[in-house]
């Protein structure tokens, strides 16, 4: 549906056949496109038109309270996003472990060089007699 100048023509609600709607819904549910990408690809003007089609004709259950952010991503995109988050978390944990080892080594060196203890000693266990007195 293009004009002679090469611009996309505006569509009206009556332009969409049931077959077309089902095709768009199938592409979105397969994860080939997000609903926003489908809107852009097919020149669908309504911001929620594809979402309405998904709720009406789709196989998935779309709750009315689902956030738009969650619907923007295909399952494959969401998996990649979660994998990236996991990799970042693992890197932060690795860095925290290295930092702890470095600080431990620095304390060991300082204790050896200066001859006094920096770390707190754990409190000694209480004798059974003093434990009985507290009760």
KEGU-996114 format. One record per residue (C-alpha): chain; residue in one letter; x, y, z; residue number from 0. Coordinates in nm, 4 decimals. Layout:
! KEGU-996114
<r vose="A" gumar="A" px="X" py="Y" pz="Z" tilo="NUM"/>
...
This chain:
! KEGU-996114
<r vose="A" gumar="X" px="0.0000" py="0.0000" pz="0.0000" tilo="0"/>
<r vose="A" gumar="X" px="0.2382" py="0.2673" pz="-0.1136" tilo="1"/>
<r vose="A" gumar="X" px="0.1739" py="0.5919" pz="-0.2911" tilo="2"/>
<r vose="A" gumar="X" px="0.3590" py="0.6934" pz="-0.6044" tilo="3"/>
<r vose="A" gumar="X" px="0.6007" py="0.9147" pz="-0.4048" tilo="4"/>
<r vose="A" gumar="X" px="0.7243" py="0.6112" pz="-0.2110" tilo="5"/>
<r vose="A" gumar="X" px="0.5635" py="0.7065" pz="0.1211" tilo="6"/>
<r vose="A" gumar="X" px="0.3472" py="0.4602" pz="0.3093" tilo="7"/>
<r vose="A" gumar="X" px="-0.0211" py="0.5380" pz="0.2897" tilo="8"/>
<r vose="A" gumar="X" px="-0.2243" py="0.5599" pz="0.6060" tilo="9"/>
<r vose="A" gumar="X" px="-0.4398" py="0.2609" pz="0.6785" tilo="10"/>
<r vose="A" gumar="X" px="-0.7865" py="0.2552" pz="0.8221" tilo="11"/>
<r vose="A" gumar="X" px="-0.9296" py="-0.0042" pz="1.0546" tilo="12"/>
<r vose="A" gumar="X" px="-1.1176" py="-0.1697" pz="0.7707" tilo="13"/>
<r vose="A" gumar="X" px="-0.7954" py="-0.2497" pz="0.5831" tilo="14"/>
<r vose="A" gumar="X" px="-0.7028" py="-0.5387" pz="0.8098" tilo="15"/>
<r vose="A" gumar="X" px="-0.8395" py="-0.8782" pz="0.7140" tilo="16"/>
<r vose="A" gumar="X" px="-0.8666" py="-1.1590" pz="0.9658" tilo="17"/>
<r vose="A" gumar="X" px="-0.5912" py="-1.3465" pz="0.7794" tilo="18"/>
<r vose="A" gumar="X" px="-0.3608" py="-1.0471" pz="0.8041" tilo="19"/>
<r vose="A" gumar="X" px="-0.4307" py="-1.0096" pz="1.1756" tilo="20"/>
<r vose="A" gumar="X" px="-0.3599" py="-1.3793" pz="1.2356" tilo="21"/>
<r vose="A" gumar="X" px="-0.0359" py="-1.3557" pz="1.0362" tilo="22"/>
<r vose="A" gumar="X" px="0.0854" py="-1.0619" pz="1.2478" tilo="23"/>
<r vose="A" gumar="X" px="-0.0177" py="-1.2382" pz="1.5698" tilo="24"/>
<r vose="A" gumar="X" px="0.1661" py="-1.5538" pz="1.4630" tilo="25"/>
<r vose="A" gumar="X" px="0.4862" py="-1.3596" pz="1.3863" tilo="26"/>
<r vose="A" gumar="X" px="0.4778" py="-1.1881" pz="1.7244" tilo="27"/>
<r vose="A" gumar="X" px="0.4017" py="-1.5087" pz="1.9156" tilo="28"/>
<r vose="A" gumar="X" px="0.6822" py="-1.6957" pz="1.7358" tilo="29"/>
<r vose="A" gumar="X" px="0.9191" py="-1.4261" pz="1.8522" tilo="30"/>
<r vose="A" gumar="X" px="1.0078" py="-1.3068" pz="1.5016" tilo="31"/>
<r vose="A" gumar="X" px="0.8925" py="-0.9530" pz="1.5866" tilo="32"/>
<r vose="A" gumar="X" px="0.7877" py="-0.7535" pz="1.8892" tilo="33"/>
<r vose="A" gumar="X" px="0.4456" py="-0.5979" pz="1.8681" tilo="34"/>
<r vose="A" gumar="X" px="0.6068" py="-0.2575" pz="1.8115" tilo="35"/>
<r vose="A" gumar="X" px="0.8246" py="-0.3956" pz="1.5309" tilo="36"/>
<r vose="A" gumar="X" px="0.5139" py="-0.5467" pz="1.3707" tilo="37"/>
<r vose="A" gumar="X" px="0.3389" py="-0.2084" pz="1.3878" tilo="38"/>
<r vose="A" gumar="X" px="0.6317" py="-0.0446" pz="1.2123" tilo="39"/>
<r vose="A" gumar="X" px="0.6816" py="-0.3220" pz="0.9538" tilo="40"/>
<r vose="A" gumar="X" px="0.3176" py="-0.3277" pz="0.8447" tilo="41"/>
<r vose="A" gumar="X" px="0.2374" py="0.0423" pz="0.8924" tilo="42"/>
<r vose="A" gumar="X" px="-0.0184" py="-0.0192" pz="1.1650" tilo="43"/>
<r vose="A" gumar="X" px="-0.0952" py="0.3190" pz="1.3180" tilo="44"/>
<r vose="A" gumar="X" px="-0.2841" py="0.2369" pz="1.6365" tilo="45"/>
<r vose="A" gumar="X" px="-0.0520" py="0.2053" pz="1.9355" tilo="46"/>
<r vose="A" gumar="X" px="-0.2498" py="-0.0819" pz="2.0857" tilo="47"/>
<r vose="A" gumar="X" px="-0.3944" py="-0.2410" pz="1.7715" tilo="48"/>
<r vose="A" gumar="X" px="-0.1499" py="-0.5326" pz="1.7641" tilo="49"/>
<r vose="A" gumar="X" px="-0.1902" py="-0.5842" pz="2.1390" tilo="50"/>
<r vose="A" gumar="X" px="-0.5663" py="-0.6070" pz="2.0945" tilo="51"/>
<r vose="A" gumar="X" px="-0.5145" py="-0.8637" pz="1.8187" tilo="52"/>
<r vose="A" gumar="X" px="-0.2791" py="-1.0628" pz="2.0400" tilo="53"/>
<r vose="A" gumar="X" px="-0.5330" py="-1.0698" pz="2.3218" tilo="54"/>
<r vose="A" gumar="X" px="-0.8195" py="-1.1560" pz="2.0894" tilo="55"/>
<r vose="A" gumar="X" px="-0.6566" py="-1.4002" pz="1.8446" tilo="56"/>
<r vose="A" gumar="X" px="-0.3372" py="-1.5116" pz="2.0151" tilo="57"/>
<r vose="A" gumar="X" px="-0.2632" py="-1.8363" pz="2.1935" tilo="58"/>
<r vose="A" gumar="X" px="-0.0927" py="-1.6724" pz="2.4910" tilo="59"/>
<r vose="A" gumar="X" px="-0.2879" py="-1.5264" pz="2.7779" tilo="60"/>
<r vose="A" gumar="X" px="-0.2285" py="-1.1536" pz="2.8057" tilo="61"/>
<r vose="A" gumar="X" px="-0.3210" py="-1.0078" pz="3.1400" tilo="62"/>
<r vose="A" gumar="X" px="-0.4494" py="-0.6528" pz="3.1490" tilo="63"/>
<r vose="A" gumar="X" px="-0.1872" py="-0.5664" pz="3.4115" tilo="64"/>
<r vose="A" gumar="X" px="0.1157" py="-0.6900" pz="3.2132" tilo="65"/>
<r vose="A" gumar="X" px="0.3653" py="-0.4096" pz="3.1643" tilo="66"/>
<r vose="A" gumar="X" px="0.4403" py="-0.2771" pz="2.8172" tilo="67"/>
<r vose="A" gumar="X" px="0.8116" py="-0.3336" pz="2.8833" tilo="68"/>
<r vose="A" gumar="X" px="0.7582" py="-0.7085" pz="2.9141" tilo="69"/>
<r vose="A" gumar="X" px="0.5567" py="-0.7116" pz="2.5908" tilo="70"/>
<r vose="A" gumar="X" px="0.8210" py="-0.5145" pz="2.4002" tilo="71"/>
<r vose="A" gumar="X" px="1.0663" py="-0.8073" pz="2.4038" tilo="72"/>
<r vose="A" gumar="X" px="1.0367" py="-1.1396" pz="2.2293" tilo="73"/>
<r vose="A" gumar="X" px="1.1211" py="-1.4460" pz="2.4406" tilo="74"/>
<r vose="A" gumar="X" px="1.4622" py="-1.4715" pz="2.2692" tilo="75"/>
<r vose="A" gumar="X" px="1.5351" py="-1.1050" pz="2.3401" tilo="76"/>
<r vose="A" gumar="X" px="1.4315" py="-1.1535" pz="2.7047" tilo="77"/>
<r vose="A" gumar="X" px="1.6625" py="-1.4576" pz="2.7332" tilo="78"/>
<r vose="A" gumar="X" px="1.9548" py="-1.2552" pz="2.5955" tilo="79"/>
<r vose="A" gumar="X" px="1.8768" py="-0.9719" pz="2.8373" tilo="80"/>
<r vose="A" gumar="X" px="1.8681" py="-1.2120" pz="3.1329" tilo="81"/>
<r vose="A" gumar="X" px="2.1909" py="-1.3815" pz="3.0212" tilo="82"/>
<r vose="A" gumar="X" px="2.3621" py="-1.0411" pz="3.0090" tilo="83"/>
<r vose="A" gumar="X" px="2.2348" py="-0.9594" pz="3.3585" tilo="84"/>
<r vose="A" gumar="X" px="2.3622" py="-1.2955" pz="3.4852" tilo="85"/>
<r vose="A" gumar="X" px="2.7044" py="-1.2362" pz="3.3310" tilo="86"/>
<r vose="A" gumar="X" px="2.7222" py="-0.8928" pz="3.4954" tilo="87"/>
<r vose="A" gumar="X" px="2.6248" py="-1.0376" pz="3.8339" tilo="88"/>
<r vose="A" gumar="X" px="2.8853" py="-1.3127" pz="3.8018" tilo="89"/>
<r vose="A" gumar="X" px="3.1517" py="-1.0546" pz="3.7114" tilo="90"/>
<r vose="A" gumar="X" px="3.0583" py="-0.8403" pz="4.0144" tilo="91"/>
<r vose="A" gumar="X" px="3.0787" py="-1.1485" pz="4.2394" tilo="92"/>
<r vose="A" gumar="X" px="3.4206" py="-1.2390" pz="4.0950" tilo="93"/>
<r vose="A" gumar="X" px="3.5465" py="-0.8857" pz="4.1526" tilo="94"/>
<r vose="A" gumar="X" px="3.4133" py="-0.8851" pz="4.5098" tilo="95"/>
<r vose="A" gumar="X" px="3.5930" py="-1.2153" pz="4.5753" tilo="96"/>
<r vose="A" gumar="X" px="3.9201" py="-1.0777" pz="4.4346" tilo="97"/>
<r vose="A" gumar="X" px="3.8830" py="-0.7635" pz="4.6437" tilo="98"/>
<r vose="A" gumar="X" px="3.8276" py="-0.9716" pz="4.9592" tilo="99"/>
<r vose="A" gumar="X" px="4.1408" py="-1.1791" pz="4.8828" tilo="100"/>
<r vose="A" gumar="X" px="4.3441" py="-0.8627" pz="4.8196" tilo="101"/>
<r vose="A" gumar="X" px="4.2322" py="-0.7048" pz="5.1472" tilo="102"/>
<r vose="A" gumar="X" px="4.3034" py="-1.0287" pz="5.3339" tilo="103"/>
<r vose="A" gumar="X" px="4.6556" py="-1.0365" pz="5.1881" tilo="104"/>
<r vose="A" gumar="X" px="4.7133" py="-0.6701" pz="5.2759" tilo="105"/>
<r vose="A" gumar="X" px="4.6076" py="-0.7333" pz="5.6351" tilo="106"/>
<r vose="A" gumar="X" px="4.8389" py="-1.0369" pz="5.6560" tilo="107"/>
<r vose="A" gumar="X" px="5.1319" py="-0.8286" pz="5.5269" tilo="108"/>
<r vose="A" gumar="X" px="5.0532" py="-0.5397" pz="5.7631" tilo="109"/>
<r vose="A" gumar="X" px="5.0278" py="-0.7719" pz="6.0623" tilo="110"/>
<r vose="A" gumar="X" px="5.3639" py="-0.9279" pz="5.9720" tilo="111"/>
<r vose="A" gumar="X" px="5.5362" py="-0.5926" pz="5.9081" tilo="112"/>
<r vose="A" gumar="X" px="5.4087" py="-0.4037" pz="6.2112" tilo="113"/>
<r vose="A" gumar="X" px="5.3866" py="-0.6942" pz="6.4545" tilo="114"/>
<r vose="A" gumar="X" px="5.0352" py="-0.6393" pz="6.5879" tilo="115"/>
<r vose="A" gumar="X" px="4.6988" py="-0.7892" pz="6.5083" tilo="116"/>
<r vose="A" gumar="X" px="4.4572" py="-0.5923" pz="6.2978" tilo="117"/>
<r vose="A" gumar="X" px="4.1779" py="-0.8465" pz="6.2733" tilo="118"/>
<r vose="A" gumar="X" px="3.9359" py="-0.8823" pz="6.5581" tilo="119"/>
<r vose="A" gumar="X" px="3.9670" py="-1.2092" pz="6.7418" tilo="120"/>
<r vose="A" gumar="X" px="3.6455" py="-1.4033" pz="6.7794" tilo="121"/>
<r vose="A" gumar="X" px="3.5195" py="-1.3963" pz="7.1355" tilo="122"/>
<r vose="A" gumar="X" px="3.6031" py="-1.7125" pz="7.3261" tilo="123"/>
<r vose="A" gumar="X" px="3.3284" py="-1.9617" pz="7.3899" tilo="124"/>
<r vose="A" gumar="X" px="3.1553" py="-1.9195" pz="7.7187" tilo="125"/>
<r vose="A" gumar="X" px="3.1984" py="-2.1904" pz="7.9723" tilo="126"/>
<r vose="A" gumar="X" px="2.8985" py="-2.4052" pz="8.0438" tilo="127"/>
<r vose="A" gumar="X" px="2.8848" py="-2.2635" pz="8.3984" tilo="128"/>
<r vose="A" gumar="X" px="2.8495" py="-1.9028" pz="8.2771" tilo="129"/>
<r vose="A" gumar="X" px="2.5922" py="-2.0105" pz="8.0206" tilo="130"/>
<r vose="A" gumar="X" px="2.3827" py="-2.1666" pz="8.2987" tilo="131"/>
<r vose="A" gumar="X" px="2.4016" py="-1.8457" pz="8.5068" tilo="132"/>
<r vose="A" gumar="X" px="2.2592" py="-1.6353" pz="8.2208" tilo="133"/>
<r vose="A" gumar="X" px="1.9490" py="-1.8528" pz="8.1981" tilo="134"/>
